[in-house]
Amino acid sequence: MPPLPFTPAPWDVLPRTVGGPMRPRALLDRIGGISPKVLNDALRRLEHNGLVERRRYAQAPPRVDYALTEAGTALLVPIRAMGSWAARHADTVLASQERFSTR
């Protein structure tokens, strides 16, 4: 997936956690263009809602991984459908926004 041109909401981060447990640095590399704080905030909201699981490992240095839960995996279907819709209708939406802003 390409980097996001805006500050991501948790729903933007969710599809990028596919592929098994990932460390925060790997997620930052996959997403691109966001700060560790923004990623952490999004992951915490996803964890709060039961969509990702945070796994802590008792190691030195400390290690944390994030993985999709069953609910998070199930949510990928409608998120991807919405992404497909957006790709198909982006020109129409942008043209409508332009017409609206010039009123």
C-alpha positions, 0 to 999 in steps of 0.5 A: 500500500502507498504511504498515507497523505494524511494523519491516519485514523485507526481504520487506516492502520488496520489493513497494514497490520496484516501478515502476522505479529508486527513490531511498531517499527515494522508498521511505521516502515510499512505505513510511512509518513507518520510519527511513532506517536500517531501510530501508537495512538492508532494502535491503542484505539484499535486495541481498546476496540478489540481489533488488535492484540498487543503482545509484550515480551519480557526481554531486554530490551523490551519487545512489543508486537501487534497482531490482528484479532479475529474481529480485526481480521473480519473488519478487513473485508468491509474496509477493503470494499470501501477502499475499492469504492473510493478508488472507483468514485474518487474523481466523482467525489473530488469533482463534487467537492470542487463544485461545492467549494466554488459556490 
